[in-house]
Amino acid sequence: MQHILIIEDEPGIYNFLKQGLEEEGYRIAIAINGKQGIELFQSEKPDLILLDWMLPKMTGIEVCKAIREKDAEIPVLFLTAKDTVQETIEGLQSGANDYIKKPFSFEELLERIKIHFRNHKNISGLTLGNIFLNLKTYEVKVDSLDISLTQREFELLEFLIRNKGSVCKRDEIIEKVWGINFEYDTGVIDVFINAIRKKLNLDKDNGHIKTIRGVGYIAND
């Protein structure tokens, strides 16, 4: 059963959405402010998020940005009365996949949800040159050869590929891959990068993962 998180502070709206979506077979969780929304996102691990713009404690924009720091793929749909072009752009730039203006028909919202679920199913892998990561099975292939990576090695490689073409700083890698509370020296990244290079048979200087001395790493095709 697909799981939808509704982050909305108006009881009339979230009760209406909950009833309608549950009748369509979805499992629903509700957060009534931004802070609770982020907490439920982390604990419930929903498949899609319906997000109000104007929320207590945190704005929808702030919530969306916080979610995108943890998950780059989950569909996020803004529900809002804001309707200027600039506001629409701001919402999409924060990481939202769609922007649905209030008032809206339930039928339109339902079709949008179905479309985003279909599109999301097609996002199953990442590539870097001849390297392929299957995000659903954690399988790694170089050409047709299966490569065995540990979970942490996979997560590190995934992070570099998702930020392909941009320099990933050491402290940023530690925060995003190991977690904010990770207390070890950032030199541990070198150990994992060397292990990944060895397993993928990547050249240190001319391979897909290059060292930016004193800064971090960059992945390129």
PyMOL CGO cylinders between C-alpha atoms (Angstrom):
from pymol import cmd
from pymol.cgo import CYLINDER

trace = [
    CYLINDER, 0.00, 0.00, 0.00, 1.46, 3.37, -1.02, 0.3, 1, 1, 1, 1, 1, 1,
    CYLINDER, 1.46, 3.37, -1.02, 1.99, 5.78, 1.86, 0.3, 1, 1, 1, 1, 1, 1,
    CYLINDER, 1.99, 5.78, 1.86, 1.24, 9.52, 1.62, 0.3, 1, 1, 1, 1, 1, 1,
    CYLINDER, 1.24, 9.52, 1.62, 2.26, 12.13, 4.20, 0.3, 1, 1, 1, 1, 1, 1,
    CYLINDER, 2.26, 12.13, 4.20, 0.00, 15.20, 4.37, 0.3, 1, 1, 1, 1, 1, 1,
    CYLINDER, 0.00, 15.20, 4.37, 1.62, 18.25, 5.98, 0.3, 1, 1, 1, 1, 1, 1,
    CYLINDER, 1.62, 18.25, 5.98, -1.27, 20.67, 6.42, 0.3, 1, 1, 1, 1, 1, 1,
    CYLINDER, -1.27, 20.67, 6.42, -2.57, 22.69, 9.39, 0.3, 1, 1, 1, 1, 1, 1,
    CYLINDER, -2.57, 22.69, 9.39, -6.20, 23.22, 8.33, 0.3, 1, 1, 1, 1, 1, 1,
    CYLINDER, -6.20, 23.22, 8.33, -8.40, 20.40, 9.72, 0.3, 1, 1, 1, 1, 1, 1,
    CYLINDER, -8.40, 20.40, 9.72, -11.02, 20.83, 7.01, 0.3, 1, 1, 1, 1, 1, 1,
    CYLINDER, -11.02, 20.83, 7.01, -8.44, 20.23, 4.30, 0.3, 1, 1, 1, 1, 1, 1,
    CYLINDER, -8.44, 20.23, 4.30, -6.42, 17.40, 5.83, 0.3, 1, 1, 1, 1, 1, 1,
    CYLINDER, -6.42, 17.40, 5.83, -9.53, 15.50, 6.97, 0.3, 1, 1, 1, 1, 1, 1,
    CYLINDER, -9.53, 15.50, 6.97, -11.03, 15.84, 3.48, 0.3, 1, 1, 1, 1, 1, 1,
    CYLINDER, -11.03, 15.84, 3.48, -7.81, 14.61, 1.87, 0.3, 1, 1, 1, 1, 1, 1,
    CYLINDER, -7.81, 14.61, 1.87, -7.36, 11.78, 4.37, 0.3, 1, 1, 1, 1, 1, 1,
    CYLINDER, -7.36, 11.78, 4.37, -10.86, 10.44, 3.81, 0.3, 1, 1, 1, 1, 1, 1,
    CYLINDER, -10.86, 10.44, 3.81, -10.69, 10.69, 0.03, 0.3, 1, 1, 1, 1, 1, 1,
    CYLINDER, -10.69, 10.69, 0.03, -7.20, 9.19, -0.31, 0.3, 1, 1, 1, 1, 1, 1,
    CYLINDER, -7.20, 9.19, -0.31, -7.91, 6.35, 2.11, 0.3, 1, 1, 1, 1, 1, 1,
    CYLINDER, -7.91, 6.35, 2.11, -10.97, 5.46, 0.04, 0.3, 1, 1, 1, 1, 1, 1,
    CYLINDER, -10.97, 5.46, 0.04, -8.61, 5.25, -2.95, 0.3, 1, 1, 1, 1, 1, 1,
    CYLINDER, -8.61, 5.25, -2.95, -6.46, 2.73, -1.08, 0.3, 1, 1, 1, 1, 1, 1,
    CYLINDER, -6.46, 2.73, -1.08, -3.61, 4.93, 0.17, 0.3, 1, 1, 1, 1, 1, 1,
    CYLINDER, -3.61, 4.93, 0.17, -2.20, 4.84, 3.69, 0.3, 1, 1, 1, 1, 1, 1,
    CYLINDER, -2.20, 4.84, 3.69, -2.18, 8.35, 5.20, 0.3, 1, 1, 1, 1, 1, 1,
    CYLINDER, -2.18, 8.35, 5.20, -0.15, 10.13, 7.87, 0.3, 1, 1, 1, 1, 1, 1,
    CYLINDER, -0.15, 10.13, 7.87, -0.87, 13.73, 8.90, 0.3, 1, 1, 1, 1, 1, 1,
    CYLINDER, -0.87, 13.73, 8.90, 1.41, 16.44, 10.30, 0.3, 1, 1, 1, 1, 1, 1,
    CYLINDER, 1.41, 16.44, 10.30, -0.10, 19.76, 11.37, 0.3, 1, 1, 1, 1, 1, 1,
    CYLINDER, -0.10, 19.76, 11.37, 3.10, 21.85, 11.38, 0.3, 1, 1, 1, 1, 1, 1,
    CYLINDER, 3.10, 21.85, 11.38, 6.45, 21.92, 9.62, 0.3, 1, 1, 1, 1, 1, 1,
    CYLINDER, 6.45, 21.92, 9.62, 8.51, 20.48, 12.46, 0.3, 1, 1, 1, 1, 1, 1,
    CYLINDER, 8.51, 20.48, 12.46, 6.17, 17.53, 12.89, 0.3, 1, 1, 1, 1, 1, 1,
    CYLINDER, 6.17, 17.53, 12.89, 6.16, 17.07, 9.12, 0.3, 1, 1, 1, 1, 1, 1,
    CYLINDER, 6.16, 17.07, 9.12, 9.93, 16.55, 9.03, 0.3, 1, 1, 1, 1, 1, 1,
    CYLINDER, 9.93, 16.55, 9.03, 9.76, 14.18, 12.01, 0.3, 1, 1, 1, 1, 1, 1,
    CYLINDER, 9.76, 14.18, 12.01, 7.06, 12.06, 10.34, 0.3, 1, 1, 1, 1, 1, 1,
    CYLINDER, 7.06, 12.06, 10.34, 8.94, 12.11, 7.04, 0.3, 1, 1, 1, 1, 1, 1,
    CYLINDER, 8.94, 12.11, 7.04, 11.93, 10.58, 8.82, 0.3, 1, 1, 1, 1, 1, 1,
    CYLINDER, 11.93, 10.58, 8.82, 9.98, 8.04, 10.89, 0.3, 1, 1, 1, 1, 1, 1,
    CYLINDER, 9.98, 8.04, 10.89, 7.16, 7.09, 8.51, 0.3, 1, 1, 1, 1, 1, 1,
    CYLINDER, 7.16, 7.09, 8.51, 9.23, 7.02, 5.29, 0.3, 1, 1, 1, 1, 1, 1,
    CYLINDER, 9.23, 7.02, 5.29, 6.28, 7.95, 3.03, 0.3, 1, 1, 1, 1, 1, 1,
    CYLINDER, 6.28, 7.95, 3.03, 6.18, 7.42, -0.73, 0.3, 1, 1, 1, 1, 1, 1,
    CYLINDER, 6.18, 7.42, -0.73, 4.81, 10.91, -1.52, 0.3, 1, 1, 1, 1, 1, 1,
    CYLINDER, 4.81, 10.91, -1.52, 4.25, 14.18, 0.37, 0.3, 1, 1, 1, 1, 1, 1,
    CYLINDER, 4.25, 14.18, 0.37, 1.44, 16.74, 0.08, 0.3, 1, 1, 1, 1, 1, 1,
    CYLINDER, 1.44, 16.74, 0.08, 2.83, 19.94, 1.55, 0.3, 1, 1, 1, 1, 1, 1,
    CYLINDER, 2.83, 19.94, 1.55, 1.06, 23.17, 2.48, 0.3, 1, 1, 1, 1, 1, 1,
    CYLINDER, 1.06, 23.17, 2.48, 3.05, 26.39, 2.00, 0.3, 1, 1, 1, 1, 1, 1,
    CYLINDER, 3.05, 26.39, 2.00, 1.85, 28.37, 5.04, 0.3, 1, 1, 1, 1, 1, 1,
    CYLINDER, 1.85, 28.37, 5.04, 2.58, 26.25, 8.12, 0.3, 1, 1, 1, 1, 1, 1,
    CYLINDER, 2.58, 26.25, 8.12, 3.22, 26.92, 11.82, 0.3, 1, 1, 1, 1, 1, 1,
    CYLINDER, 3.22, 26.92, 11.82, 6.81, 26.72, 13.09, 0.3, 1, 1, 1, 1, 1, 1,
    CYLINDER, 6.81, 26.72, 13.09, 8.35, 26.25, 9.62, 0.3, 1, 1, 1, 1, 1, 1,
    CYLINDER, 8.35, 26.25, 9.62, 7.20, 27.33, 6.17, 0.3, 1, 1, 1, 1, 1, 1,
    CYLINDER, 7.20, 27.33, 6.17, 6.53, 24.79, 3.46, 0.3, 1, 1, 1, 1, 1, 1,
    CYLINDER, 6.53, 24.79, 3.46, 9.59, 26.09, 1.63, 0.3, 1, 1, 1, 1, 1, 1,
    CYLINDER, 9.59, 26.09, 1.63, 11.79, 25.36, 4.65, 0.3, 1, 1, 1, 1, 1, 1,
    CYLINDER, 11.79, 25.36, 4.65, 10.24, 21.92, 5.07, 0.3, 1, 1, 1, 1, 1, 1,
    CYLINDER, 10.24, 21.92, 5.07, 10.75, 21.06, 1.41, 0.3, 1, 1, 1, 1, 1, 1,
    CYLINDER, 10.75, 21.06, 1.41, 14.41, 22.08, 1.52, 0.3, 1, 1, 1, 1, 1, 1,
    CYLINDER, 14.41, 22.08, 1.52, 14.96, 20.01, 4.67, 0.3, 1, 1, 1, 1, 1, 1,
    CYLINDER, 14.96, 20.01, 4.67, 13.34, 16.98, 3.04, 0.3, 1, 1, 1, 1, 1, 1,
    CYLINDER, 13.34, 16.98, 3.04, 15.46, 17.38, -0.08, 0.3, 1, 1, 1, 1, 1, 1,
    CYLINDER, 15.46, 17.38, -0.08, 18.62, 17.29, 2.02, 0.3, 1, 1, 1, 1, 1, 1,
    CYLINDER, 18.62, 17.29, 2.02, 17.63, 13.77, 3.06, 0.3, 1, 1, 1, 1, 1, 1,
    CYLINDER, 17.63, 13.77, 3.06, 15.84, 12.49, -0.04, 0.3, 1, 1, 1, 1, 1, 1,
    CYLINDER, 15.84, 12.49, -0.04, 16.32, 13.79, -3.56, 0.3, 1, 1, 1, 1, 1, 1,
    CYLINDER, 16.32, 13.79, -3.56, 13.69, 11.56, -5.17, 0.3, 1, 1, 1, 1, 1, 1,
    CYLINDER, 13.69, 11.56, -5.17, 10.48, 11.46, -3.11, 0.3, 1, 1, 1, 1, 1, 1,
    CYLINDER, 10.48, 11.46, -3.11, 7.65, 13.31, -4.90, 0.3, 1, 1, 1, 1, 1, 1,
    CYLINDER, 7.65, 13.31, -4.90, 6.67, 16.52, -3.07, 0.3, 1, 1, 1, 1, 1, 1,
    CYLINDER, 6.67, 16.52, -3.07, 3.51, 18.35, -4.15, 0.3, 1, 1, 1, 1, 1, 1,
    CYLINDER, 3.51, 18.35, -4.15, 2.81, 21.85, -2.85, 0.3, 1, 1, 1, 1, 1, 1,
    CYLINDER, 2.81, 21.85, -2.85, -0.78, 22.70, -1.95, 0.3, 1, 1, 1, 1, 1, 1,
    CYLINDER, -0.78, 22.70, -1.95, -1.11, 26.47, -1.70, 0.3, 1, 1, 1, 1, 1, 1,
    CYLINDER, -1.11, 26.47, -1.70, -3.24, 29.53, -2.33, 0.3, 1, 1, 1, 1, 1, 1,
    CYLINDER, -3.24, 29.53, -2.33, -0.16, 31.45, -3.44, 0.3, 1, 1, 1, 1, 1, 1,
    CYLINDER, -0.16, 31.45, -3.44, -0.41, 31.91, -7.17, 0.3, 1, 1, 1, 1, 1, 1,
    CYLINDER, -0.41, 31.91, -7.17, 2.03, 34.49, -8.49, 0.3, 1, 1, 1, 1, 1, 1,
    CYLINDER, 2.03, 34.49, -8.49, 4.64, 33.40, -11.02, 0.3, 1, 1, 1, 1, 1, 1,
    CYLINDER, 4.64, 33.40, -11.02, 7.46, 34.25, -8.61, 0.3, 1, 1, 1, 1, 1, 1,
    CYLINDER, 7.46, 34.25, -8.61, 5.88, 32.21, -5.83, 0.3, 1, 1, 1, 1, 1, 1,
    CYLINDER, 5.88, 32.21, -5.83, 5.41, 29.26, -8.16, 0.3, 1, 1, 1, 1, 1, 1,
    CYLINDER, 5.41, 29.26, -8.16, 9.07, 29.47, -9.18, 0.3, 1, 1, 1, 1, 1, 1,
    CYLINDER, 9.07, 29.47, -9.18, 10.15, 29.73, -5.53, 0.3, 1, 1, 1, 1, 1, 1,
    CYLINDER, 10.15, 29.73, -5.53, 8.17, 26.62, -4.66, 0.3, 1, 1, 1, 1, 1, 1,
    CYLINDER, 8.17, 26.62, -4.66, 9.65, 24.59, -7.49, 0.3, 1, 1, 1, 1, 1, 1,
    CYLINDER, 9.65, 24.59, -7.49, 13.17, 25.84, -6.81, 0.3, 1, 1, 1, 1, 1, 1,
    CYLINDER, 13.17, 25.84, -6.81, 12.90, 24.63, -3.23, 0.3, 1, 1, 1, 1, 1, 1,
    CYLINDER, 12.90, 24.63, -3.23, 12.70, 21.09, -4.59, 0.3, 1, 1, 1, 1, 1, 1,
    CYLINDER, 12.70, 21.09, -4.59, 8.97, 20.49, -5.10, 0.3, 1, 1, 1, 1, 1, 1,
    CYLINDER, 8.97, 20.49, -5.10, 7.86, 18.30, -8.01, 0.3, 1, 1, 1, 1, 1, 1,
    CYLINDER, 7.86, 18.30, -8.01, 4.49, 19.94, -8.50, 0.3, 1, 1, 1, 1, 1, 1,
    CYLINDER, 4.49, 19.94, -8.50, 2.45, 23.00, -7.47, 0.3, 1, 1, 1, 1, 1, 1,
    CYLINDER, 2.45, 23.00, -7.47, -1.30, 22.68, -6.99, 0.3, 1, 1, 1, 1, 1, 1,
    CYLINDER, -1.30, 22.68, -6.99, -3.23, 25.89, -6.33, 0.3, 1, 1, 1, 1, 1, 1,
    CYLINDER, -3.23, 25.89, -6.33, -6.06, 26.05, -3.80, 0.3, 1, 1, 1, 1, 1, 1,
    CYLINDER, -6.06, 26.05, -3.80, -8.93, 25.57, -4.27, 0.3, 1, 1, 1, 1, 1, 1,
    CYLINDER, -8.93, 25.57, -4.27, -8.44, 22.38, -6.29, 0.3, 1, 1, 1, 1, 1, 1,
    CYLINDER, -8.44, 22.38, -6.29, -10.66, 19.45, -7.19, 0.3, 1, 1, 1, 1, 1, 1,
    CYLINDER, -10.66, 19.45, -7.19, -9.96, 16.13, -5.51, 0.3, 1, 1, 1, 1, 1, 1,
    CYLINDER, -9.96, 16.13, -5.51, -10.08, 14.43, -8.92, 0.3, 1, 1, 1, 1, 1, 1,
    CYLINDER, -10.08, 14.43, -8.92, -7.29, 16.66, -10.26, 0.3, 1, 1, 1, 1, 1, 1,
    CYLINDER, -7.29, 16.66, -10.26, -5.14, 16.07, -7.19, 0.3, 1, 1, 1, 1, 1, 1,
    CYLINDER, -5.14, 16.07, -7.19, -5.68, 12.31, -7.43, 0.3, 1, 1, 1, 1, 1, 1,
    CYLINDER, -5.68, 12.31, -7.43, -4.56, 12.25, -11.06, 0.3, 1, 1, 1, 1, 1, 1,
    CYLINDER, -4.56, 12.25, -11.06, -1.47, 14.29, -10.22, 0.3, 1, 1, 1, 1, 1, 1,
    CYLINDER, -1.47, 14.29, -10.22, -0.61, 11.86, -7.43, 0.3, 1, 1, 1, 1, 1, 1,
    CYLINDER, -0.61, 11.86, -7.43, -0.98, 8.87, -9.76, 0.3, 1, 1, 1, 1, 1, 1,
    CYLINDER, -0.98, 8.87, -9.76, 1.26, 10.51, -12.37, 0.3, 1, 1, 1, 1, 1, 1,
    CYLINDER, 1.26, 10.51, -12.37, 4.00, 11.22, -9.83, 0.3, 1, 1, 1, 1, 1, 1,
    CYLINDER, 4.00, 11.22, -9.83, 3.84, 7.67, -8.51, 0.3, 1, 1, 1, 1, 1, 1,
    CYLINDER, 3.84, 7.67, -8.51, 4.23, 6.32, -12.05, 0.3, 1, 1, 1, 1, 1, 1,
    CYLINDER, 4.23, 6.32, -12.05, 7.16, 8.62, -12.76, 0.3, 1, 1, 1, 1, 1, 1,
    CYLINDER, 7.16, 8.62, -12.76, 8.82, 7.83, -9.43, 0.3, 1, 1, 1, 1, 1, 1,
    CYLINDER, 8.82, 7.83, -9.43, 8.76, 4.10, -10.17, 0.3, 1, 1, 1, 1, 1, 1,
    CYLINDER, 8.76, 4.10, -10.17, 10.92, 4.73, -13.21, 0.3, 1, 1, 1, 1, 1, 1,
    CYLINDER, 10.92, 4.73, -13.21, 13.71, 6.26, -11.09, 0.3, 1, 1, 1, 1, 1, 1,
    CYLINDER, 13.71, 6.26, -11.09, 15.58, 3.13, -10.10, 0.3, 1, 1, 1, 1, 1, 1,
    CYLINDER, 15.58, 3.13, -10.10, 19.21, 3.74, -10.94, 0.3, 1, 1, 1, 1, 1, 1,
    CYLINDER, 19.21, 3.74, -10.94, 22.12, 6.14, -11.31, 0.3, 1, 1, 1, 1, 1, 1,
    CYLINDER, 22.12, 6.14, -11.31, 25.00, 6.03, -13.76, 0.3, 1, 1, 1, 1, 1, 1,
    CYLINDER, 25.00, 6.03, -13.76, 28.55, 7.31, -13.82, 0.3, 1, 1, 1, 1, 1, 1,
    CYLINDER, 28.55, 7.31, -13.82, 30.24, 6.47, -17.09, 0.3, 1, 1, 1, 1, 1, 1,
    CYLINDER, 30.24, 6.47, -17.09, 30.04, 2.68, -17.34, 0.3, 1, 1, 1, 1, 1, 1,
    CYLINDER, 30.04, 2.68, -17.34, 29.07, 2.34, -13.66, 0.3, 1, 1, 1, 1, 1, 1,
    CYLINDER, 29.07, 2.34, -13.66, 25.43, 1.62, -12.78, 0.3, 1, 1, 1, 1, 1, 1,
    CYLINDER, 25.43, 1.62, -12.78, 23.85, 1.77, -9.30, 0.3, 1, 1, 1, 1, 1, 1,
    CYLINDER, 23.85, 1.77, -9.30, 20.50, 0.08, -8.76, 0.3, 1, 1, 1, 1, 1, 1,
    CYLINDER, 20.50, 0.08, -8.76, 18.88, 2.13, -5.99, 0.3, 1, 1, 1, 1, 1, 1,
    CYLINDER, 18.88, 2.13, -5.99, 16.25, -0.50, -5.25, 0.3, 1, 1, 1, 1, 1, 1,
    CYLINDER, 16.25, -0.50, -5.25, 18.50, -3.55, -4.94, 0.3, 1, 1, 1, 1, 1, 1,
    CYLINDER, 18.50, -3.55, -4.94, 21.83, -1.90, -4.01, 0.3, 1, 1, 1, 1, 1, 1,
    CYLINDER, 21.83, -1.90, -4.01, 23.46, -3.75, -6.91, 0.3, 1, 1, 1, 1, 1, 1,
    CYLINDER, 23.46, -3.75, -6.91, 26.47, -2.18, -8.63, 0.3, 1, 1, 1, 1, 1, 1,
    CYLINDER, 26.47, -2.18, -8.63, 27.67, -3.03, -12.13, 0.3, 1, 1, 1, 1, 1, 1,
    CYLINDER, 27.67, -3.03, -12.13, 30.65, -1.93, -14.19, 0.3, 1, 1, 1, 1, 1, 1,
    CYLINDER, 30.65, -1.93, -14.19, 29.61, -2.73, -17.74, 0.3, 1, 1, 1, 1, 1, 1,
    CYLINDER, 29.61, -2.73, -17.74, 28.05, -6.18, -17.15, 0.3, 1, 1, 1, 1, 1, 1,
    CYLINDER, 28.05, -6.18, -17.15, 30.30, -7.13, -14.21, 0.3, 1, 1, 1, 1, 1, 1,
    CYLINDER, 30.30, -7.13, -14.21, 28.74, -7.26, -10.73, 0.3, 1, 1, 1, 1, 1, 1,
    CYLINDER, 28.74, -7.26, -10.73, 30.67, -5.34, -8.06, 0.3, 1, 1, 1, 1, 1, 1,
    CYLINDER, 30.67, -5.34, -8.06, 30.24, -5.87, -4.33, 0.3, 1, 1, 1, 1, 1, 1,
    CYLINDER, 30.24, -5.87, -4.33, 30.20, -2.68, -2.24, 0.3, 1, 1, 1, 1, 1, 1,
    CYLINDER, 30.20, -2.68, -2.24, 29.42, -2.31, 1.44, 0.3, 1, 1, 1, 1, 1, 1,
    CYLINDER, 29.42, -2.31, 1.44, 26.35, -0.24, 2.31, 0.3, 1, 1, 1, 1, 1, 1,
    CYLINDER, 26.35, -0.24, 2.31, 28.49, 2.75, 3.31, 0.3, 1, 1, 1, 1, 1, 1,
    CYLINDER, 28.49, 2.75, 3.31, 30.56, 2.51, 0.12, 0.3, 1, 1, 1, 1, 1, 1,
    CYLINDER, 30.56, 2.51, 0.12, 27.33, 2.39, -1.89, 0.3, 1, 1, 1, 1, 1, 1,
    CYLINDER, 27.33, 2.39, -1.89, 25.91, 5.42, -0.08, 0.3, 1, 1, 1, 1, 1, 1,
    CYLINDER, 25.91, 5.42, -0.08, 29.11, 7.39, -0.60, 0.3, 1, 1, 1, 1, 1, 1,
    CYLINDER, 29.11, 7.39, -0.60, 29.22, 6.55, -4.30, 0.3, 1, 1, 1, 1, 1, 1,
    CYLINDER, 29.22, 6.55, -4.30, 25.52, 7.38, -4.62, 0.3, 1, 1, 1, 1, 1, 1,
    CYLINDER, 25.52, 7.38, -4.62, 26.06, 10.79, -3.02, 0.3, 1, 1, 1, 1, 1, 1,
    CYLINDER, 26.06, 10.79, -3.02, 28.94, 11.62, -5.38, 0.3, 1, 1, 1, 1, 1, 1,
    CYLINDER, 28.94, 11.62, -5.38, 26.93, 10.56, -8.43, 0.3, 1, 1, 1, 1, 1, 1,
    CYLINDER, 26.93, 10.56, -8.43, 23.86, 12.53, -7.37, 0.3, 1, 1, 1, 1, 1, 1,
    CYLINDER, 23.86, 12.53, -7.37, 26.12, 15.58, -7.20, 0.3, 1, 1, 1, 1, 1, 1,
    CYLINDER, 26.12, 15.58, -7.20, 27.95, 14.71, -10.42, 0.3, 1, 1, 1, 1, 1, 1,
    CYLINDER, 27.95, 14.71, -10.42, 29.91, 17.62, -11.84, 0.3, 1, 1, 1, 1, 1, 1,
    CYLINDER, 29.91, 17.62, -11.84, 30.06, 19.47, -8.52, 0.3, 1, 1, 1, 1, 1, 1,
    CYLINDER, 30.06, 19.47, -8.52, 32.83, 19.36, -5.93, 0.3, 1, 1, 1, 1, 1, 1,
    CYLINDER, 32.83, 19.36, -5.93, 31.67, 17.57, -2.78, 0.3, 1, 1, 1, 1, 1, 1,
    CYLINDER, 31.67, 17.57, -2.78, 33.50, 18.97, 0.23, 0.3, 1, 1, 1, 1, 1, 1,
    CYLINDER, 33.50, 18.97, 0.23, 34.74, 16.61, 2.93, 0.3, 1, 1, 1, 1, 1, 1,
    CYLINDER, 34.74, 16.61, 2.93, 32.61, 18.05, 5.71, 0.3, 1, 1, 1, 1, 1, 1,
    CYLINDER, 32.61, 18.05, 5.71, 29.56, 17.95, 3.44, 0.3, 1, 1, 1, 1, 1, 1,
    CYLINDER, 29.56, 17.95, 3.44, 30.19, 14.28, 2.66, 0.3, 1, 1, 1, 1, 1, 1,
    CYLINDER, 30.19, 14.28, 2.66, 30.54, 13.46, 6.34, 0.3, 1, 1, 1, 1, 1, 1,
    CYLINDER, 30.54, 13.46, 6.34, 27.30, 15.27, 7.16, 0.3, 1, 1, 1, 1, 1, 1,
    CYLINDER, 27.30, 15.27, 7.16, 25.22, 13.80, 4.34, 0.3, 1, 1, 1, 1, 1, 1,
    CYLINDER, 25.22, 13.80, 4.34, 26.60, 10.24, 4.23, 0.3, 1, 1, 1, 1, 1, 1,
    CYLINDER, 26.60, 10.24, 4.23, 27.74, 9.54, 7.78, 0.3, 1, 1, 1, 1, 1, 1,
    CYLINDER, 27.74, 9.54, 7.78, 25.36, 11.86, 9.61, 0.3, 1, 1, 1, 1, 1, 1,
    CYLINDER, 25.36, 11.86, 9.61, 25.76, 15.15, 11.45, 0.3, 1, 1, 1, 1, 1, 1,
    CYLINDER, 25.76, 15.15, 11.45, 26.85, 13.47, 14.70, 0.3, 1, 1, 1, 1, 1, 1,
    CYLINDER, 26.85, 13.47, 14.70, 29.67, 11.47, 13.12, 0.3, 1, 1, 1, 1, 1, 1,
    CYLINDER, 29.67, 11.47, 13.12, 32.74, 12.35, 15.20, 0.3, 1, 1, 1, 1, 1, 1,
    CYLINDER, 32.74, 12.35, 15.20, 35.65, 10.78, 13.32, 0.3, 1, 1, 1, 1, 1, 1,
    CYLINDER, 35.65, 10.78, 13.32, 38.22, 12.62, 11.26, 0.3, 1, 1, 1, 1, 1, 1,
    CYLINDER, 38.22, 12.62, 11.26, 37.20, 13.37, 7.67, 0.3, 1, 1, 1, 1, 1, 1,
    CYLINDER, 37.20, 13.37, 7.67, 40.27, 11.36, 6.59, 0.3, 1, 1, 1, 1, 1, 1,
    CYLINDER, 40.27, 11.36, 6.59, 38.05, 8.29, 6.87, 0.3, 1, 1, 1, 1, 1, 1,
    CYLINDER, 38.05, 8.29, 6.87, 36.56, 9.38, 3.53, 0.3, 1, 1, 1, 1, 1, 1,
    CYLINDER, 36.56, 9.38, 3.53, 39.91, 8.71, 1.84, 0.3, 1, 1, 1, 1, 1, 1,
    CYLINDER, 39.91, 8.71, 1.84, 39.82, 5.11, 3.04, 0.3, 1, 1, 1, 1, 1, 1,
    CYLINDER, 39.82, 5.11, 3.04, 36.36, 4.56, 1.58, 0.3, 1, 1, 1, 1, 1, 1,
    CYLINDER, 36.36, 4.56, 1.58, 37.17, 6.35, -1.69, 0.3, 1, 1, 1, 1, 1, 1,
    CYLINDER, 37.17, 6.35, -1.69, 40.28, 4.21, -2.15, 0.3, 1, 1, 1, 1, 1, 1,
    CYLINDER, 40.28, 4.21, -2.15, 38.24, 1.07, -1.50, 0.3, 1, 1, 1, 1, 1, 1,
    CYLINDER, 38.24, 1.07, -1.50, 35.61, 2.14, -4.04, 0.3, 1, 1, 1, 1, 1, 1,
    CYLINDER, 35.61, 2.14, -4.04, 38.26, 2.96, -6.65, 0.3, 1, 1, 1, 1, 1, 1,
    CYLINDER, 38.26, 2.96, -6.65, 39.93, -0.39, -6.13, 0.3, 1, 1, 1, 1, 1, 1,
    CYLINDER, 39.93, -0.39, -6.13, 36.69, -2.35, -6.43, 0.3, 1, 1, 1, 1, 1, 1,
    CYLINDER, 36.69, -2.35, -6.43, 35.57, -0.39, -9.50, 0.3, 1, 1, 1, 1, 1, 1,
    CYLINDER, 35.57, -0.39, -9.50, 39.07, -0.44, -10.99, 0.3, 1, 1, 1, 1, 1, 1,
    CYLINDER, 39.07, -0.44, -10.99, 39.19, 3.35, -11.23, 0.3, 1, 1, 1, 1, 1, 1,
    CYLINDER, 39.19, 3.35, -11.23, 42.41, 5.22, -11.89, 0.3, 1, 1, 1, 1, 1, 1,
    CYLINDER, 42.41, 5.22, -11.89, 43.20, 7.74, -9.15, 0.3, 1, 1, 1, 1, 1, 1,
    CYLINDER, 43.20, 7.74, -9.15, 43.97, 10.66, -11.49, 0.3, 1, 1, 1, 1, 1, 1,
    CYLINDER, 43.97, 10.66, -11.49, 41.92, 9.94, -14.60, 0.3, 1, 1, 1, 1, 1, 1,
    CYLINDER, 41.92, 9.94, -14.60, 38.99, 7.93, -13.27, 0.3, 1, 1, 1, 1, 1, 1,
    CYLINDER, 38.99, 7.93, -13.27, 35.40, 8.96, -12.70, 0.3, 1, 1, 1, 1, 1, 1,
    CYLINDER, 35.40, 8.96, -12.70, 36.08, 10.06, -9.10, 0.3, 1, 1, 1, 1, 1, 1,
    CYLINDER, 36.08, 10.06, -9.10, 38.76, 12.73, -8.82, 0.3, 1, 1, 1, 1, 1, 1,
    CYLINDER, 38.76, 12.73, -8.82, 40.39, 14.18, -5.74, 0.3, 1, 1, 1, 1, 1, 1,
    CYLINDER, 40.39, 14.18, -5.74, 40.27, 17.94, -5.27, 0.3, 1, 1, 1, 1, 1, 1,
    CYLINDER, 40.27, 17.94, -5.27, 43.22, 18.42, -2.95, 0.3, 1, 1, 1, 1, 1, 1,
    CYLINDER, 43.22, 18.42, -2.95, 42.38, 20.08, 0.31, 0.3, 1, 1, 1, 1, 1, 1,
    CYLINDER, 42.38, 20.08, 0.31, 38.69, 20.23, -0.55, 0.3, 1, 1, 1, 1, 1, 1,
    CYLINDER, 38.69, 20.23, -0.55, 37.03, 16.90, -1.39, 0.3, 1, 1, 1, 1, 1, 1,
    CYLINDER, 37.03, 16.90, -1.39, 35.98, 14.89, -4.43, 0.3, 1, 1, 1, 1, 1, 1,
    CYLINDER, 35.98, 14.89, -4.43, 34.15, 15.28, -7.72, 0.3, 1, 1, 1, 1, 1, 1,
    CYLINDER, 34.15, 15.28, -7.72, 32.44, 12.63, -9.86, 0.3, 1, 1, 1, 1, 1, 1,
    CYLINDER, 32.44, 12.63, -9.86, 32.35, 13.05, -13.63, 0.3, 1, 1, 1, 1, 1, 1,
    CYLINDER, 32.35, 13.05, -13.63, 31.42, 10.89, -16.60, 0.3, 1, 1, 1, 1, 1, 1,
]
cmd.load_cgo(trace, "trace")
